[in-house]
Amino acid sequence: MKKNEGKLDRIIRIVIGVIFLLISFISSGILFWISLILGIISLVTGILGWCGLYQLFGINTCKIDDQE
């Protein structure tokens, strides 16, 4: 997989993922599940540097020299 997320994009996704995971720990019911899923997806895509939706729509925020 080629990276398609830039450094700032990845940092934002990781921060948002952690926030959603923290929200899931203090919530219950449907809010728990929604925040847990969004937190995991944001965190994983931020760590990997690859987003499936970006690939689908042809979006790339990664600089050429950062891609692997």
N, C-alpha and C positions, 0 to 999 in steps of 0.2 A: 504494500500500500504506500503510495506517495503521500506525503504530508500535504494537506490543503488548508491548514490553519496557520496564521502568523503568530508571532510570540504574544502580542497584545491580546489577540483573540483567544489564545490558549489560557492566558492568565485570567482573563475575564470568565471563561468557562469554568475554570477550577474554583475561583472564588464563589461564583454562583452555585456550583455544585455543592460546595461545603455549606453554604447558607441553606440550600434546600435540605440537605441532610440534617442540619441542626434543627430546622423547622419540623422535620419528620419525627425527631426524638421528643418534641414537646407537644405533638398533636396526636389525634386519634381518628379512627374512621377513615373516610375517603380522603381527607386531607393528608393523612399519614401516607397512604399509598401513592397519591399524586406527587407529593413532595419527595418521597423516597425514589420513585422512578425517575423524576426529573433530575434529582441530585446525582444519581448513579450515571445517567446518560451524560450529563454535563461534565462530571468528573472524568469519566472514561474518555470521552472525546477530547477533553482538554489535555489529558495525559498522553494520549496516543498522537494527537496532532492531526487527526483525520476525522472528517465528518461525512457520513453517508449522504445526508441531504445536500451538502456542498457539492459532492461528487455528482449527484443526480441533476442538480441545476447548473453545473459547470462553474461554480464559484470557487475562487482560490485567493485567500488572503495571505498566503505564504510567499515570501520572497524566493526568487530562484535559487540563491545560494543556500537557503535553509532546507530545501527539499532533499529527501533521501530516496 
